[in-house]
Amino acid sequence: MKVRILGCGASSGVPRIGNDWGNCDPDEPRNRRTRSSILVESAGERLLIDCGPDLREQLLAADTAIVDRVIVTHDHADHCHGIDDLRQVAHQLGWPVPLHARADTLRLLGKRFAYAFEGTPFYSPSITPVAIDDRLALGEAMLRFVDQPHGGITSLGIRVDERDRSFGYAIDFHEFSPDMAVMYEGLDVWICDCLRREPHPTHAHLDAVLGWARELGVGQLLLTHLDKSMDYATLIAELPDWAEPAFDGQEVTL
């Protein structure tokens, strides 16, 4: 099983428009962050988790044209406004891309991107909506899901197990629920939301994430959804040896 970090940035990316790098060193290429998304591959099947507005550039950088299915964790723009680029993925597949999400997320996306879900007089649908239940198979891997508090909504957290290896993807949450603790316990790799150092009303912050990771007993922690305050080299120098900031293009093999 292989996981590629397509993007690890917050909703505005790094740098923000205006070349606003904040505390991030612009000469460190790992500080340039597109919107958060990952690509998972198991036994030749590929799963895209979230499709933000940087999707085209992310798939070009990954040299990937075929994606077998997509999961959207929630309907915020930085996680789904690259849906139009799934048209080209559908062309490559030869059929509409299966898009998996909670039923309420599918309803909102269907209203916002009706042409992609329903088609038009000139274009076929590029997406087949699939409501997520409890489990989903991908190649030789099995995915399980948990709802995570994210301000006034919930996002979808994901655990992936293949044989005796596992990773979790916990993006866009601000409180750690008992169900999340059960889902993410004992992971080999945990890719976790970590917007900044200070507490935030809708996102996880550094001290909290490190504490949760210790309690869960994860083997490796990768911080994602990082804003312009989170300089790569500074974090590397401060973090324990089992934790590191993710970077765009990073690949993890389990």
DRENDO-1510 file (C-alpha; in Angstrom, 1 decimal, always signed):
<recs>
REC; n; res; u; v; w
REC; 1; MET; +0.0; +0.0; +0.0 .
REC; 2; LYS; +1.3; +3.4; -0.9 .
REC; 3; VAL; +0.1; +6.9; +0.2 .
REC; 4; ARG; +1.1; +10.1; -1.6 .
REC; 5; ILE; +0.6; +13.5; +0.0 .
REC; 6; LEU; -0.9; +15.4; -3.0 .
REC; 7; GLY; -1.3; +18.6; -0.8 .
REC; 8; CYS; -0.8; +19.4; +2.8 .
REC; 9; GLY; -1.8; +23.1; +3.0 .
REC; 10; ALA; -4.7; +24.9; +4.7 .
REC; 11; SER; -7.6; +26.4; +2.8 .
REC; 12; SER; -5.6; +29.3; +1.4 .
REC; 13; GLY; -2.5; +27.2; +0.6 .
REC; 14; VAL; +1.1; +28.4; +1.3 .
REC; 15; PRO; +2.0; +31.0; +0.2 .
REC; 16; ARG; -1.3; +32.8; +0.3 .
REC; 17; ILE; -2.2; +35.0; -2.7 .
REC; 18; GLY; +0.1; +38.1; -2.5 .
REC; 19; ASN; +3.1; +35.9; -1.9 .
REC; 20; ASP; +2.3; +35.9; +1.8 .
REC; 21; TRP; +4.6; +33.2; +3.3 .
REC; 22; GLY; +4.0; +34.2; +6.9 .
REC; 23; ASN; +6.7; +32.4; +9.0 .
REC; 24; CYS; +7.5; +30.0; +6.2 .
REC; 25; ASP; +10.9; +30.2; +4.5 .
REC; 26; PRO; +10.1; +30.7; +0.7 .
REC; 27; ASP; +13.5; +29.1; -0.1 .
REC; 28; GLU; +12.4; +25.8; +1.4 .
REC; 29; PRO; +10.4; +24.0; -1.3 .
REC; 30; ARG; +8.6; +21.9; +1.3 .
REC; 31; ASN; +6.9; +25.0; +2.5 .
REC; 32; ARG; +5.0; +25.4; -0.8 .
REC; 33; ARG; +1.7; +23.7; +0.0 .
REC; 34; THR; -1.3; +23.1; -2.1 .
REC; 35; ARG; -4.7; +22.2; -0.6 .
REC; 36; SER; -4.9; +19.0; +1.4 .
REC; 37; SER; -5.5; +15.8; -0.4 .
REC; 38; ILE; -4.0; +12.3; -0.6 .
REC; 39; LEU; -3.8; +9.5; -3.1 .
REC; 40; VAL; -3.9; +5.9; -1.9 .
REC; 41; GLU; -2.9; +2.8; -3.9 .
REC; 42; SER; -3.5; -0.8; -3.0 .
REC; 43; ALA; -3.1; -3.8; -5.4 .
REC; 44; GLY; -3.3; -1.5; -8.4 .
REC; 45; GLU; -6.4; +0.4; -7.3 .
REC; 46; ARG; -6.2; +4.1; -6.7 .
REC; 47; LEU; -8.3; +6.2; -4.3 .
REC; 48; LEU; -8.3; +10.0; -4.2 .
REC; 49; ILE; -9.3; +11.5; -0.9 .
REC; 50; ASP; -10.6; +15.0; -1.4 .
REC; 51; CYS; -10.5; +17.0; -4.7 .
REC; 52; GLY; -9.7; +20.6; -3.9 .
REC; 53; PRO; -9.0; +23.4; -6.3 .
REC; 54; ASP; -5.4; +22.3; -6.9 .
REC; 55; LEU; -6.4; +18.9; -8.1 .
REC; 56; ARG; -5.2; +19.3; -11.7 .
REC; 57; GLU; -1.7; +20.3; -10.7 .
REC; 58; GLN; -1.5; +17.7; -8.0 .
REC; 59; LEU; -2.4; +14.8; -10.4 .
REC; 60; LEU; +0.0; +16.1; -13.0 .
REC; 61; ALA; +2.8; +16.2; -10.4 .
REC; 62; ALA; +1.9; +12.7; -9.4 .
REC; 63; ASP; +1.9; +11.6; -13.1 .
REC; 64; THR; -1.5; +10.0; -12.4 .
REC; 65; ALA; -4.4; +10.0; -14.8 .
REC; 66; ILE; -6.4; +7.1; -13.6 .
REC; 67; VAL; -8.2; +7.3; -10.2 .
REC; 68; ASP; -10.7; +4.4; -9.6 .
REC; 69; ARG; -12.8; +6.2; -7.0 .
REC; 70; VAL; -12.9; +9.4; -4.9 .
REC; 71; ILE; -13.8; +10.1; -1.3 .
REC; 72; VAL; -14.9; +13.6; -0.2 .
REC; 73; THR; -14.5; +14.1; +3.5 .
REC; 74; HIS; -16.9; +17.2; +3.6 .
REC; 75; ASP; -18.2; +19.9; +1.4 .
REC; 76; HIS; -15.8; +22.8; +2.2 .
REC; 77; ALA; -14.4; +24.4; -0.9 .
REC; 78; ASP; -10.8; +23.5; -0.3 .
REC; 79; HIS; -11.7; +19.8; -0.2 .
REC; 80; CYS; -14.2; +19.6; -3.2 .
REC; 81; HIS; -13.9; +22.5; -5.6 .
REC; 82; GLY; -11.7; +20.5; -8.0 .
REC; 83; ILE; -14.7; +18.3; -8.8 .
REC; 84; ASP; -14.7; +19.7; -12.4 .
REC; 85; ASP; -11.3; +18.2; -13.0 .
REC; 86; LEU; -12.9; +14.7; -12.4 .
REC; 87; ARG; -14.3; +15.1; -15.9 .
REC; 88; GLN; -10.9; +14.3; -17.3 .
REC; 89; VAL; -10.5; +11.4; -14.9 .
REC; 90; ALA; -13.9; +10.1; -16.1 .
REC; 91; HIS; -12.6; +10.4; -19.7 .
REC; 92; GLN; -9.6; +8.3; -18.8 .
REC; 93; LEU; -11.7; +5.7; -17.0 .
REC; 94; GLY; -14.4; +5.5; -19.7 .
REC; 95; TRP; -17.2; +5.9; -17.2 .
REC; 96; PRO; -18.3; +8.3; -14.4 .
REC; 97; VAL; -16.0; +8.4; -11.4 .
REC; 98; PRO; -17.5; +6.8; -8.3 .
REC; 99; LEU; -17.6; +9.6; -5.6 .
REC; 100; HIS; -18.1; +8.3; -2.1 .
REC; 101; ALA; -19.3; +10.6; +0.8 .
REC; 102; ARG; -21.8; +10.8; +3.6 .
REC; 103; ALA; -25.3; +11.2; +2.3 .
REC; 104; ASP; -25.6; +14.9; +3.5 .
REC; 105; THR; -22.3; +15.7; +1.7 .
REC; 106; LEU; -23.5; +14.1; -1.5 .
REC; 107; ARG; -26.7; +16.1; -1.3 .
REC; 108; LEU; -24.8; +19.4; -1.0 .
REC; 109; LEU; -22.4; +18.6; -3.7 .
REC; 110; GLY; -25.2; +17.5; -6.0 .
REC; 111; LYS; -26.8; +20.9; -5.7 .
REC; 112; ARG; -23.5; +22.8; -6.2 .
REC; 113; PHE; -22.2; +20.7; -9.1 .
REC; 114; ALA; -25.5; +19.4; -10.6 .
REC; 115; TYR; -24.0; +19.3; -14.1 .
REC; 116; ALA; -21.3; +16.8; -12.9 .
REC; 117; PHE; -23.7; +14.6; -11.1 .
REC; 118; GLU; -26.7; +14.7; -13.6 .
REC; 119; GLY; -25.1; +15.7; -16.9 .
REC; 120; THR; -26.3; +18.2; -19.4 .
REC; 121; PRO; -27.9; +18.0; -22.9 .
REC; 122; PHE; -24.3; +18.1; -24.2 .
REC; 123; TYR; -22.3; +16.2; -21.6 .
REC; 124; SER; -22.7; +13.0; -19.8 .
REC; 125; PRO; -22.4; +12.9; -16.0 .
REC; 126; SER; -18.8; +12.7; -14.8 .
REC; 127; ILE; -19.6; +11.4; -11.3 .
REC; 128; THR; -21.6; +8.5; -9.8 .
REC; 129; PRO; -22.5; +9.3; -6.2 .
REC; 130; VAL; -22.1; +6.6; -3.7 .
REC; 131; ALA; -23.2; +7.0; +0.0 .
REC; 132; ILE; -20.6; +5.8; +2.4 .
REC; 133; ASP; -21.7; +3.3; +5.0 .
REC; 134; ASP; -19.3; +1.6; +7.5 .
REC; 135; ARG; -16.7; +0.0; +5.2 .
REC; 136; LEU; -15.2; +0.2; +1.8 .
REC; 137; ALA; -12.8; -2.2; +0.1 .
REC; 138; LEU; -9.8; -0.9; -2.0 .
REC; 139; GLY; -7.6; -3.5; -3.6 .
REC; 140; GLU; -6.3; -5.5; -0.7 .
REC; 141; ALA; -7.1; -2.8; +1.9 .
REC; 142; MET; -10.2; -2.2; +4.0 .
REC; 143; LEU; -11.4; +1.3; +4.9 .
REC; 144; ARG; -13.4; +2.3; +7.9 .
REC; 145; PHE; -14.9; +5.7; +8.7 .
REC; 146; VAL; -15.7; +7.9; +11.7 .
REC; 147; ASP; -17.5; +11.3; +11.9 .
REC; 148; GLN; -15.3; +14.1; +13.3 .
REC; 149; PRO; -16.5; +17.4; +14.8 .
REC; 150; HIS; -15.5; +20.3; +12.5 .
REC; 151; GLY; -17.1; +23.5; +13.8 .
REC; 152; GLY; -20.8; +23.3; +13.0 .
REC; 153; ILE; -20.5; +20.3; +10.7 .
REC; 154; THR; -18.7; +17.0; +10.6 .
REC; 155; SER; -15.9; +15.7; +8.4 .
REC; 156; LEU; -15.1; +12.1; +7.5 .
REC; 157; GLY; -12.1; +10.4; +9.2 .
REC; 158; ILE; -10.7; +7.3; +7.6 .
REC; 159; ARG; -8.7; +4.3; +8.8 .
REC; 160; VAL; -7.1; +2.0; +6.2 .
REC; 161; ASP; -5.9; -1.5; +7.0 .
REC; 162; GLU; -4.0; -3.8; +4.7 .
REC; 163; ARG; -2.7; -7.1; +6.1 .
REC; 164; ASP; -0.9; -6.0; +9.3 .
REC; 165; ARG; -0.3; -2.4; +8.3 .
REC; 166; SER; -2.5; +0.6; +8.9 .
REC; 167; PHE; -2.8; +4.4; +8.4 .
REC; 168; GLY; -5.3; +7.0; +9.4 .
REC; 169; TYR; -6.4; +10.2; +7.7 .
REC; 170; ALA; -7.9; +12.7; +10.1 .
REC; 171; ILE; -8.5; +16.0; +8.4 .
REC; 172; ASP; -10.5; +19.1; +9.5 .
REC; 173; PHE; -11.5; +18.5; +13.0 .
REC; 174; HIS; -11.2; +20.4; +16.3 .
REC; 175; GLU; -12.3; +18.0; +19.0 .
REC; 176; PHE; -11.2; +14.4; +19.6 .
REC; 177; SER; -14.1; +12.2; +20.2 .
REC; 178; PRO; -14.2; +8.7; +21.9 .
REC; 179; ASP; -15.1; +7.2; +18.5 .
REC; 180; MET; -12.1; +8.7; +16.9 .
REC; 181; ALA; -9.9; +7.4; +19.7 .
REC; 182; VAL; -11.1; +3.8; +19.0 .
REC; 183; MET; -10.7; +4.3; +15.2 .
REC; 184; TYR; -7.2; +5.6; +15.2 .
REC; 185; GLU; -5.6; +3.5; +18.0 .
REC; 186; GLY; -2.3; +1.8; +17.2 .
REC; 187; LEU; -1.9; +3.1; +13.7 .
REC; 188; ASP; +1.4; +2.7; +11.9 .
REC; 189; VAL; +1.0; +6.1; +10.3 .
REC; 190; TRP; -1.4; +8.9; +11.3 .
REC; 191; ILE; -1.8; +11.8; +8.9 .
REC; 192; CYS; -3.5; +14.4; +11.0 .
REC; 193; ASP; -4.9; +17.9; +10.8 .
REC; 194; CYS; -2.6; +20.5; +12.4 .
REC; 195; LEU; -3.4; +24.0; +11.3 .
REC; 196; ARG; -1.1; +26.0; +13.6 .
REC; 197; ARG; +0.3; +26.1; +17.1 .
REC; 198; GLU; -2.5; +28.1; +18.7 .
REC; 199; PRO; -6.0; +26.6; +19.4 .
REC; 200; HIS; -8.5; +27.2; +16.6 .
REC; 201; PRO; -12.3; +26.9; +16.7 .
REC; 202; THR; -12.5; +24.4; +13.8 .
REC; 203; HIS; -9.1; +22.8; +13.4 .
REC; 204; ALA; -6.6; +20.8; +15.5 .
REC; 205; HIS; -3.5; +22.6; +16.9 .
REC; 206; LEU; +0.1; +21.3; +17.5 .
REC; 207; ASP; +0.1; +20.5; +21.2 .
REC; 208; ALA; -3.2; +18.7; +21.1 .
REC; 209; VAL; -2.2; +16.6; +18.1 .
REC; 210; LEU; +1.0; +15.5; +19.7 .
REC; 211; GLY; -0.9; +14.6; +22.9 .
REC; 212; TRP; -3.5; +12.5; +21.0 .
REC; 213; ALA; -0.8; +10.8; +19.0 .
REC; 214; ARG; +1.0; +9.7; +22.2 .
REC; 215; GLU; -2.2; +8.4; +23.7 .
REC; 216; LEU; -3.0; +6.5; +20.5 .
REC; 217; GLY; +0.4; +4.9; +20.3 .
REC; 218; VAL; +0.9; +5.7; +16.6 .
REC; 219; GLY; +4.1; +4.8; +15.0 .
REC; 220; GLN; +4.6; +7.8; +12.8 .
REC; 221; LEU; +2.7; +11.2; +12.8 .
REC; 222; LEU; +2.5; +13.3; +9.7 .
REC; 223; LEU; +1.1; +16.8; +10.2 .
REC; 224; THR; -1.1; +18.2; +7.4 .
REC; 225; HIS; -3.5; +21.1; +6.7 .
REC; 226; LEU; -0.6; +23.4; +7.7 .
REC; 227; ASP; -1.0; +27.2; +7.5 .
REC; 228; LYS; +1.6; +29.9; +6.8 .
REC; 229; SER; +2.8; +29.9; +10.4 .
REC; 230; MET; +4.1; +26.3; +10.2 .
REC; 231; ASP; +7.6; +26.5; +8.8 .
REC; 232; TYR; +9.0; +23.1; +7.8 .
REC; 233; ALA; +12.5; +23.4; +9.1 .
REC; 234; THR; +11.4; +24.9; +12.4 .
REC; 235; LEU; +9.0; +22.0; +13.0 .
REC; 236; ILE; +11.5; +19.4; +12.0 .
REC; 237; ALA; +13.9; +20.8; +14.6 .
REC; 238; GLU; +11.3; +20.8; +17.4 .
REC; 239; LEU; +9.2; +17.7; +16.9 .
REC; 240; PRO; +10.0; +14.3; +18.4 .
REC; 241; ASP; +11.6; +11.8; +16.0 .
REC; 242; TRP; +8.3; +10.0; +15.4 .
REC; 243; ALA; +6.6; +13.2; +14.1 .
REC; 244; GLU; +7.1; +15.4; +11.1 .
REC; 245; PRO; +5.3; +17.9; +8.9 .
REC; 246; ALA; +4.1; +16.4; +5.7 .
REC; 247; PHE; +5.1; +18.0; +2.3 .
REC; 248; ASP; +3.5; +18.0; -1.1 .
REC; 249; GLY; +4.7; +15.0; -3.1 .
REC; 250; GLN; +5.8; +13.0; -0.1 .
REC; 251; GLU; +5.2; +9.2; -0.4 .
REC; 252; VAL; +4.8; +6.6; +2.3 .
REC; 253; THR; +4.9; +2.9; +1.6 .
REC; 254; LEU; +3.3; +0.6; +4.2 .
</recs>
